Amino acid sequence: MTGALSDALVATRRSELTRAARALLRRPVLRAHGPDAEHVVLVRRHVSALREWFDRNTGWRLVVDSEVARLVKTVPDTADATHPARDPRSHAPFTRRRYVLVCLALAALERADAQVTLGRLAEQIVLGAADPELTAAGITFSLERREERTDLVSVVRTLLDLGVLARVAGDEDAFVRHDGDALYDVERRVLAALLATPRGPSTVLVAGHEERLAALTEELPATTDDLRNQQTRRRLTRRLLDEPVLYHADLDAAELAYLTSQRHAITSRISELTGLVAEVREEGVAMVDPLDDLTDVRMPENGTEGHATLLLAEHLAAAAEPVPLTELHAHLRAMAVEHASFWRKAAALPGAEVELTGSALRRLQALRLAERVGDTVRPLPALARYAVGTPTIQEPR
């Protein structure tokens, strides 16, 4: 009986650890109050094991206090634009201006009182947007147009979703209509935990956007073989956790050699903690999620866009070589007619295939299944799983 009880306790502990790790990977900012409360309890219970694992294998810091649990992740590629921030309600990708407004809003909230109204926050953002450097970069924001007010509301909803703000009263839509305001609590512990760079942005003196990003995420150069191996292991683990597919062709010689010799050890550690399953092919490695909740892009999906993406993937997989964009437009135009009874009516209108193709390609690019090169689209190796083979009819015995 004692052995069975011990095994049950070990299994429970392992299950809790996995749930906590998956919660942090799915949502790196967890609040102690609200929908994340149960996961924060698990993170606190297993904080030592989680800190040790993430530090050793990824170099990510885990910050846990009475208000928030924050996994300070760093992106493997700052030039990857396939997973943009999205409006929590409409799911529309952020524009350049919305990203700037997020930064201005966070700076304003850092100086704000414990509570702030949307109108007051808007005033501070307008003042910040008047900076000559932002104007010179083509960023303007005056709240004179409805489009600008909509951008601000999208940013505020994102901050509400992150837990930086907590609504006390009012409604953002009323602010857009000019007939109301909203009041928020400023959650300072969450605000303080948001920055996810190894160094403070104010310490970066180089000019130019790309140069500043590189300086913000730069790692200290390794001085020994052990440190070089540690950095390589961390980079590979971060990419396996964050990217849908890790292609061998995207690795340098040192990374490929390390992955070849340590692949089983790396993927086994990830699987043990997260429940992800390694799918190893000649071209690379993908960590597949059987529960399908650690991704922001799913395929297949229901609806017109989901079906169109699947059909486009099948067409590209069959081609096995770069396909002109015009051919993809024609293919989806024909598919809209063929599936008219299932797709929304607007999909059959002239020109609708262009938008539908763009939506499908954005999904395929985000999943590392295809890449666009000029006016052509190149299928990537992992897309082969969507190829349709010749059906085989088995003879009855």
N, C-alpha and C positions, 0 to 999 in steps of 0.2 A: 504493500500500500504506500509505504514511504517513497519507494522509487517511482511509482506512478504519479504521486503528488508532485515530486520533484520535477519529473518530465513535464507535467502540466504547467507548472510555474515557469519553467524555462520557455515553453512554447508560448505562454501568455506574454512573457517579457519580450520575446523576439517579435511577436505580432504587434505589440505596442510600439516597439522601436521602429518597425517598418512603417506603421501608420504615422508616427511622428515625422519620420524622414520624408515620406511622401507628401505630407501636409506642407512641410517647409519648401520642398521642390516645386510643388504646385502653386504655392502662395508664399513667397519669401518674407512677407510682413504679416505676422499673425497677431491679432489683438486679444488681450486677456478678457475683454468684455465684448460680447456679441456673438456672432456665428462661429468665430474661431476659438471660443473659450475651451471647448473640449480638447482641441488639438494642442492648445497652449499647455494644458495640464499634462498631456503626454510628453511634450517637449521638455517641460521642467523636470518631469520624473526621470527622464533619460538624458538629461542635458550633458552629463559627463561623457557618455558613450558617443553621443551625436557630435559634440565638439571635437573629440579625438578623431572620429572618422573623417569629418569634413576637413579638419586641419591637415591630417596626414595625406588624404587622397585628392583634395581639391585646392587646399589653401584658402578656402572660404571661412570667414569668421562667423561664429554663432553668438549673437548677443541676446541674452534673456534677462529681463527684469520683471518688476511687478505689473507692468503695463503692456509689454510687447515682447514677442520672440521674433528676432530678425536674423535671417540667413543672408549674410552680406556677400552675394554672388558677384562675380565679375564675368562679363561676357567674353567668350572666346574670340570673337571677331567684331570689332567696333564698326566695320564697314558693312555688315550684314543688315540690310533694310527689309528683310522678308518677314519680320515679326514686329510690326510697329505697335505702339500703344494704341488702344482703341477706346472709343467712348463706351462706358459701361452699359448704356441703354441702346444706342443705335448700332454699336459695334463698328462704326465708321473709323478708318485709320486716322491717326493724328496727322495734321499738316505741320509744316515747318513752324507756322505761327503758334499753333497750339503747344508745341514743345517749348517755345520761348515763353509763352504765358505760364506754363507750369513752373518754370524756373523763377519767373518774376513773382508768381503767387507764393512760392515757398519762401523767397526772400522777404516778401511783405509779411507773411505769417510769423517769421522769425522775430520780427519787431512788434508784432501785434499784441493786444491785450489777451486775456484769457478767453474772451468772446469777441467775435467780429461779425459784422453784417456783410452780406454780399455786396451791397453798394459801397461800403467803406473799403472792402478788399479791391473792388473794381477801381476806385479812385487811386489807390496805391499802385496798382498795376499800370494804369495809364501814365502815372508819373514816371514809373520805371521804364516804360516803353518809349518815353521821350528822350532816352539816352542817345546822344549823337552817333555812337557806334552802332546801335541797333538801327537807327534811321539810315545810316550809310549802308547797312547790310540789307536794306529793303524791307525791314520789319516796321510796320506802322500799326498803331492800335489806339483808337480814340473813343470807342464805344458809340460812335455816331451811326453806325450801320447795324442792322439786325444780324447780319452775318458775324460781326465782331462779338455781339452779345451772346450769340449761340456758341461761338468758340469759347468764351469765358465760362459759360454754363457747363460745357463739356469738360473743361479743366476742373471745375469745382466738383462735378460728379466723380471724376477720377480721384480727387483728393478725398472725397467721402468714401469711395470704394476702398482706398488704401487705409483709411482710418485716421488721416491727418486732421480731418474735420468731422464733427458730429453735429447733425442738424438738430437745432433746438426748436425752431419755429419757422414758418414761412415756406416758400416754394420757389424753386429756380425758374420755372416756367413763367411765373408772374413777373419776374425781373425782366425776362425777354420781352414780355408784353408791355412793359413800362407801367404796370399797375400793382406792383408789390415788391417785397424784399424778403430776405431770409436771414436768420440768425444762426450762428454756429459756435460750438465750443472748439477751441484749438487744442488738439491733443499733442502736447509738446514732446512727450516721450516718443511717440511715433514719428513726429517731425524730425527729431534729433537722430533717429535711427535710419532715415531714408538714404543718406549719402552712402554710396557703395563704391568708393574709389580708394586705392591704397594711400593716396595723398590728397590733401586739401586742394581744391581747384584754385584757391587764392595764391598758392605757392608756385603755380605753373606760370612762367614768365614768357614762354614762347608765343609767337603770333601764328595765326592760321588755325582753322578748325581741326583739320586732320592732325596737325602737329600737337595741338593741345590734347586731343583724345589719346594720342600715342603716349604723351608724357604722363597723363593721368593714370594710365593702365600699365605703365612700364614696370617690369619686374627687375629687381636688382640682379646684376649678372652673377652667375654661379662661379665660384672660385675653386670648387673641387668636383671630382667625378660624382661623389654622392649627392651633392647639391644639384648638379646637372641632371642626374637621374630623377631626383625628387621633382624638379621643375617639369621635366618631360612627363612623368607620371601624372602630375597634377593637371597639366594641359590636356592630356589625352582623356583623363577621367572627366574633366569639365566638359569636354566636347561630346563625350559619349552620353553624358547626362542631359546636355542642353540641345544637341543637334539631332535631327531625325536619323541621319546617316553620317557615319564617318568614313569618307572615301580614302583609300590608300593614296590616291593621286594627289590629294590635298596636303599630304604630310611631307616634311623634309626628310632627308636621309636618316638623320638621327632619330626622329620620331617614329619613322617606319620600322627601323631596326629594333627599337625598344618595344613597339607594339607587337612585332612579330614574335619576340622572345617572351614577352610578359602578358600577352593577350589573355590567356586563360586566367591568370592571377587577377588582372584588372577587372575583367568582366565578372568573375566569380564574386569579387568583393562588392561590386555594384548590385549584382543579383541578390546576394545575401542580405543587403541592407534594404533594398527598395522593392524587390520582387520583379524587377525588369528581367527579361529573358534575352540573352545574346543571340542574335542571328548573324552568323559569320559566313561571308561569301568571299569569293576571290577578289572582288573589287573593294571590300571594306566590311565594316561592322555596324550593325544597328541594334540598339537596345529596345526591344519591343515590350510594350506595356499591355499585359493581358487584361487589365482592368480598364484601360482606355480613358484614364482621367488625368494623365500627366502631360497632356498636350493642349495647345491652344488652337491647333488646326487638325481637323479630323477628315478622314477619307476612308470609305465613302460616307456621304451624308445625304439626308433626305432633301427633297425640294429640287427645283429646276437647276440651281447652280451646282448642287451636289451630283445630280445625274449627268449634267453636261461635263463636269470635271472628270467623271469616271469614263465617259465616252471619249473624251479628248485624250485621256491617258491611254486607253486601249488603242486609239489611232496612232499615237506617237510610239507606243511600244511595238506596234506592228511595223512601223517604218524603220526603226533602229538606226536612223540617221537624221541629220537636221532637216526640219520641215519648214517651208516658207509659211509666214504668218497668214498670207492670203489663202493658203490651202486649208489652214485650220478654221478660218472664217467660213469658208465654203462648206467644210465638213459640218460645223455646228449649224449652219443655215439649213442644211439638208436634214440634220437630226431634229431640228425644231419642227420641221414639217412632219417627219416620221412619228414624232412623239407628241404631236399637237394635243392629243386628248389627255396627256399627263402633265405637260408643262404649262406654265402660266401663259395666258394669251399674248402678253406683250413680247414674249420670246420669239414669236413668229413675225413681228413687225420688221420692215426693212431697216437694216443697220443694227438691229438688236444683237446680232451675232458678234459684233465687235466688242461690245461691253461684256457679253457672256464669255467670250474667249479670254478677255483680259482678266475677268474674275477667276476663271479656271486656271489660267497660267500663274496667277499670284499664289493660288493654293498649291500648285505643283512645285513652284519654286520654293515656297516655304517648307515643303516636305522634302526638299532636295531630290525631287524626282525628274526635274527638267530645268533647263536654264535658257534664258533668252539671249541670243547673240545677234544684235542688230534686228533685222527683219526676219530672222529664222529662230526656230526653237529646237534645241538639242535635247533629246531624251538622255537621262542619266541612267546608269546601270540598274539602280533599284526599281526603276519603272518596269522592268521586265516581269515583275510579279503580277502586273495588270495585263499582260499579253494573253490573248485568248487562243488556245490551241485548237487543233482540229479535233472535233468530238470523236470518241471511240465508242462504237456500239458493240457490246459484248454479246456473243452468241449464247443462247440458253444452253445449259448443260443437258 
